[in-house]
């Protein structure tokens, strides 16, 4: 038995489990509990298989498979984080766009979430620098939301002094693909100068989906508040991007 390897797997399981447990304390980062909990379970299972490898041929084979799968996970995680980080930039074409999609995010009963407020604040500042642009506010109503996200986005911007004639509302979509497809169809955006605003971790995927929809895909990132929220958002974005890659919808 490789005692050092067993200890390493146990340590990784403990660290992931502890971090996942911490994520349970705040609703916006609870996805981290699922992701890290699954990783902790896998590491604990691998520790057991490695510990029993000398006693059982089946455990030995499973231990080898576990190492391969973990290696593939690490490789994919690093590669996808590279894609995510490569998208965290502002394109100059944003300042010449006629229509700027602002992608929705979770809302509370009385306010947008902190991540969504960041997107809206960046969008409002962009309107000052691009006087000809109109914002397309995208987002339907989630099961725990009192109104469509796009409606609260509009109310937030109006309260901040943005003229109503510079706001367009798409309020039927439930994900990024629908955000873009619905906005394109409803406001006839094909052939227009378009751009997208979302949080920095989301921007690479949003750009890619804009391009796949046949729209110009200039982007501007909005900073994600709170370190914990940004870290967990990168975990969620890894899963979303991996899903698109595996199903052949990213490249």
N, C-alpha and C positions, 0 to 999 in steps of 0.2 A: 504493500500500500504506500502511495506517495503522500506522506503525512503533510508535507509542505503545501502540496496542491489542495488537499482537503481543507487546510486552514485558510488558504486564499479564497476558496469558494465560500466557506462559512463567513469569512470577513465581508466579502462582497454582498452576501445575502443579508447580513446584519446591517450594513450601511444602507443598502437599498430599502430594507424594511423600515429602518428608523426614519429615513427621509420621506418615504411614502406615508408613514404614520403622521409625520409633521404636516403633510399636505392635507390631511383630513380636517385640520383646524380652521381652514378658510375656504369657502365655497369656490372662489374663482380658480383655485389651484388644485382642486380635488382630482382632476384628471391625473395629476402626478402620482396620486396614491394608487390608481389603477396601473399605470405604466410601471412604476417602481415596485409595486407589489408583485406584478407578474415577473419582473426581473429577479426579485428576491426569491420567489418560489422556484424559478428555474435554477438559480445558483445553489439553493439549498438541495434541490433534487440532484444536481450534478455532484455536489459534495458527497451525497449518499452513494451514488453510483461509483465514484472514484474510490470511496472507502471500501466498497464491497467488490471491487474489480477483480481482486485476486481469488475471491471465493466463488465467483459466478461468471461464466462466459457471457451470459446475457447482460449482466451489469457492465462488464468490460466493453461490450459493443455499444451499449447505451452511453457510456462515458465518452467513448470516441465520438459518437454522433453529437453529444452535447458540446464537446469542444468545437466541432465543425460549425454547428449552428451558432454558437456564441461568437466565433470568428466572423461568420457571415454577418451577424448582427452588428458587430463593431465596425466592420468595413462599410456596411450600408449606412450606419449612423454617421460616421465621419464624412462619407461622401455627400450625404444629403444635407448635413449641417454646412458643408462647403457651399452647396447650391443656395441654401437659405441666406448665408452671410454674403454671398456674391450679389444678392438682390438688394442689399441695404444701402441704396444710393438714390440720389435724386437725378432724374434725367432733365436736361435743359429743355426738352420739348414740352415738358409740363407747362412752362410759362407761355407757350403759344397754343395750348389746347383750347378747343371751343367747348368741349364737354369733359368734365372730370368726374369719374365715378368714385363715390365715397362708399366703401363697402361697410355694411352694417355689422354690429356685434351686439352682445347681450345688453339688455336694458333692465333697470329696476322700475318699481312703480312710479318713482318720482324723478328719475334722472337716468341718463345714459351711464353705462359702466365706465370706469376710468379709462380703459383702453379705447372705447368708442369716443369719449370726450377728447382724447388726444387726436384721433383722426379728424374730428370736427374742427378742433382748434387749428390744426394744420391747414385744413381746407379753407377756413375763413381767412387765414393769412394769405393763402394763395390768391384768393379773389382780389386782394389789394394789389398784388403784383401782376395779376392777369385780369385787367378790367373787362375783357370780352368773354371770359369763361363763364359757364353755368355749371352748377354742381348737380349731379344725378345721385340722389340719395337712395341707396339700395338696402332693402331689408324687410322681410315679412314679419309676421307675428309668431313668436315661439310659443310653446305650450304653457310656459310660466310667465308670459309677458302680457301686459294689459292692453297693448296696442301694437301695431306694426312698428318695427324699429325705425323705419324711414320717417314715420310721423313724429316720433320723439326727436329724431335727428333734425327735422325741419323746425320743430318748436324751439330746440336748443339754439339753432343758428339765428332764427328770427329774434329770439330774446337777446342775442348778442349783437344785433344790429345789421344782419345780412338782409338785403332787400329780397322780398319774396319772389320777384321776377327773375332772380338768378338761381332759383331752386326748382328742381324737377324731382318728382317722387316716384319710385318704383317700390311697391309695397306688397308684392306677392311671393318673393323669392325666399328660399330657406337655406341656401348654401352659396358658395362662391360661383359655381358654374351657373346656377340660376340667376344670381345677381347680374352677371354679365349678359347672359342670353336674353333675359327679360328686358334689361335696359336697352340693349341693341335693338330689339324688336319694337318696343314701345315708343322709343324716341328716334327711330330711324337713324342710328348712329353709323351705319355702314358708309365708309368713305369720308367720314368726318375726322377732324383732329381730336383724338380722345386720349385720356390719361386716367390713371387710377391712384387713389390714396387709400392706404391701409397701414396697419402696424408693420414695422420693419421685418419681423419674422415671417409675415404673410406675403410680402411683396413679390418675392421671386415666383411663387406659385400664381399669384394674381396676374403678374405680367404674362406668364406662360399661357394662362387660360384666356387672357385678352387676345393674345396673338392667335391662338387656335380658333377663337371666335371671329377672326378676320378684322379685328380692331387694332388701331395703333395702340401700343402698349407702354407708353412712357409712364413712369411711376414716381411717386414721392412718398417716402416713409414717414410714419408718425411714430414717435418714441413710445415704447411700452412702459407704463409706470410700474414701479416696484420690481426689484431684482427677482424675487420669487416668482412673480407672474410671468416675467420674461423667460426665465429658465423653463418653467412648465410649458409655456407656449411653444418653445422650441421642441419639446417632447411631442406635443400634440401635432405640430407642423411636420415633424418627422413621419408620423403615422399617416397623415393626410397625403404628403408627397409620395411616400412609399406606395400607398394605395394607387395613386395615379400611375406611377411607374410600372407596377406589377400588372395593372390592367391595360397598359399600353396607351394611356391617355396623357402622358407628360411630354414625351419627345416626339 
